[in-house]
Amino acid sequence: MPENKIRFIFEITEEQQRRALRVFSEYGMRRAVMSRLLDEAMEMIEQHGWIFAAILIDKDTTSKEVRKMMPSMKKTEEMMR
């Protein structure tokens, strides 16, 4: 029996859509990346509470700081050195 495909829908800006279509031009890449980011964000919120969500939402927090907090992103940073 085929697995039911569930959609998670939220609003984005037109600029975010243009960037996503350009950056994730390869078929399936957008789903793969967003799925992983969602899993990691939920994991961090479950482990550390809503303070992690507040950090993500805070416009003064840089992407570099967020990368250091998320386990797979931290690993990527280390591999790029």
N, C-alpha and C positions, 0 to 999 in steps of 0.2 A: 504494500500500500504506500503511495507517495506521501512524503512529509508535507504537511500544510505549511505554506509560506505565509508568514505573518509580516505585515508592514508596520513600521514605526514612523509616523508622519509628524513633522514639525515644520514651522515656517522658517525660511531663511531669506536674506535679502537678495536682490537681483545680482549684486556684485558677488555675493557668496556663490550663487548659482553659476555665474560665468566662470569664476575661478575653479569651482569644482569640476565643471565640464572640461576645462582646459587641463587642470592638474591630473584628474582621474580619467584621462581619455581612453585608457586601455579597458576593454570590457571586463567587468567584474571587480575592478580595482576599488571603486568607490565603496561598494558593499563590504569588501574585505577589510578595508581600512576603517570605515565607520563602525563596523561590527566589533573590531578589536578595540577601538577607542572606547566604545560604549561598555564593553566588558571590563576594561581596566578602570574606567571611571566608577562604575558600580562597585567593583572590588575595593577600590580605595575608599569610597564612601562607607561601605560596610565595615571596613577595618578601622577607619579613622573618624567616622562620623561626618556630619555635614560641613565641618570646617574645610574639608577638601573641596566640596562643591563651591563654597564661598571663595576659596583661593582661585578656582577656575574662572569664576564669574568676575572676580576683581580685575578691572581693566589696568590696574597698576602692576599686576603680576605679569612678568615677561614669559614668553614661550620657553625660554631657556630654563627658567625656574620651574615651570611645570614639567618639562622633560626630565629634570633631576628627580622629581617626585614619583613619576610613573615608572614602574619596574622595567618594562620593555624599552621605554624610551631612554632610561638610564644606561641600559645595556648598549643601545645604539650609539649613544654619546661616547661610551668607552671604546667601542669598535672603530669609531671614526678618528680617534686620536692617533 
